[in-house]
Amino acid sequence: MLPFSRTQECEADRIGLVLMAVAGYDPNKAIPLWERMKQLSGGDASHEFLSTHPIDQHRIDDIKAFMPTAMKYYKKL
């Protein structure tokens, strides 16, 4: 059940990036946000196995991989 929850969290991140872009916010700003979150959490990746959320670095990597798609929706206002 937990990996399914992490999959849903990743999907929510992708949807969020598209919604940001459509609303006129730069999706690239999500990367520094999650890098700060990683720093604040101490970067502890040892607990992903039991977590309902992906570790911060995994999230950052997924966001970077999805960024070209999200940028198709971004138009500076």
JOMOZI-V182034 format. One record per residue. SS is DSSP state (alpha for helix, beta for strand, coil for the rest). D_CENTER is the distance of its C-alpha to the mean C-alpha in whole Angstrom. Layout:
BEGIN
<<SS D_CENTER> <SS D_CENTER>>
END
This chain:
BEGIN
<<coil 20> <alpha 18> <alpha 16> <alpha 16> <alpha 14> <alpha 11> <alpha 12> <alpha 11> <alpha 8> <alpha 7> <alpha 9> <alpha 8> <alpha 5> <alpha 7> <alpha 10> <alpha 8> <alpha 8> <alpha 11> <alpha 13> <alpha 12> <alpha 14> <alpha 16> <coil 17> <coil 18> <coil 15> <coil 14> <coil 10> <coil 10> <alpha 11> <alpha 7> <alpha 7> <alpha 10> <alpha 9> <alpha 7> <alpha 10> <alpha 12> <alpha 11> <alpha 12> <alpha 15> <alpha 16> <alpha 15> <coil 18> <coil 15> <coil 17> <coil 16> <coil 19> <coil 18> <alpha 15> <alpha 18> <alpha 19> <coil 16> <coil 14> <coil 11> <coil 9> <coil 10> <alpha 8> <alpha 9> <alpha 8> <alpha 5> <alpha 6> <alpha 8> <alpha 6> <alpha 5> <alpha 8> <alpha 10> <alpha 9> <alpha 10> <alpha 14> <alpha 13> <alpha 12> <alpha 14> <coil 17> <coil 17> <coil 17> <coil 20> <coil 21> <coil 23>>
END
